[in-house]
């Protein structure tokens, strides 16, 4: 799965948690979940759980704490997917 496919899947996962439609439409690696998409910390946990289910991976607490931007999240998902191969 490449970076663009991961970002596309992330966009679908994040959509129910953000009312910032313009920021969501223009999501890229530099998008910050809290500053740009106005997602609160409780919803970030829900997003991580959805990511685990979607990609069939486990995300530890250290990784979860780093998942504040799209770029960091994509890197963590990618490393977990590659570790499972």
C-alpha positions in Angstrom: 0.0 0.0 0.0 1.5 3.3 -1.0 1.4 6.7 0.8 -1.4 8.1 -1.3 -3.6 5.0 -0.7 -3.0 5.3 3.0 -3.8 9.1 3.0 -7.0 8.3 1.0 -8.0 5.6 3.6 -7.2 8.1 6.4 -9.4 10.7 4.9 -12.3 8.3 4.9 -11.6 7.3 8.6 -11.2 10.9 9.7 -14.3 12.4 7.9 -16.9 11.6 10.6 -14.7 13.2 13.3 -14.0 16.6 11.6 -16.4 19.3 10.5 -13.6 21.2 8.7 -14.7 20.1 5.2 -12.3 22.4 3.4 -9.3 21.2 5.4 -10.4 17.6 5.0 -10.8 17.9 1.2 -7.2 19.3 1.0 -5.7 16.8 3.4 -2.0 16.2 2.8 1.1 15.2 4.8 1.3 18.5 6.5 -2.3 18.4 7.9 -2.4 18.5 11.7 -5.4 16.7 13.2 -5.9 19.1 16.1 -4.9 22.5 14.5 -6.2 22.0 11.0 -9.1 19.5 11.4 -10.2 20.5 14.9 -10.3 17.0 16.2 -10.3 16.6 19.9 -8.2 14.1 21.9 -11.1 11.7 22.6 -11.8 11.5 18.9 -8.1 11.0 18.1 -8.3 7.8 20.2 -11.4 6.7 18.1 -9.5 7.4 14.9 -6.5 5.3 16.1 -9.0 2.4 16.9 -10.5 2.8 13.4 -7.0 2.8 11.8 -6.2 -0.4 13.7 -9.3 -2.0 12.4 -9.0 -0.7 8.8 -5.3 -1.7 8.4 -5.4 -4.7 10.7 -2.5 -3.5 12.8 -1.8 -2.8 16.4 -0.7 0.7 17.5 1.2 1.0 20.8 0.8 4.0 23.1 4.2 5.5 22.1 3.1 5.4 18.4 -0.3 6.7 19.3 1.2 9.7 21.0 3.1 10.6 17.8 0.0 10.4 15.6 -0.8 14.2 15.5 -0.2 14.8 11.8 -1.0 13.0 8.6 2.7 12.5 7.9 3.5 10.9 11.2 0.4 8.7 11.0 1.2 7.5 7.5 4.8 6.7 8.6 3.5 4.7 11.6 0.9 2.8 9.5 3.5 2.1 6.9 6.0 0.8 9.4 3.4 -1.4 11.1 2.2 -2.8 7.7 5.8 -3.5 6.7 6.6 -5.1 10.0 3.7 -7.6 9.5 5.1 -8.9 6.2 
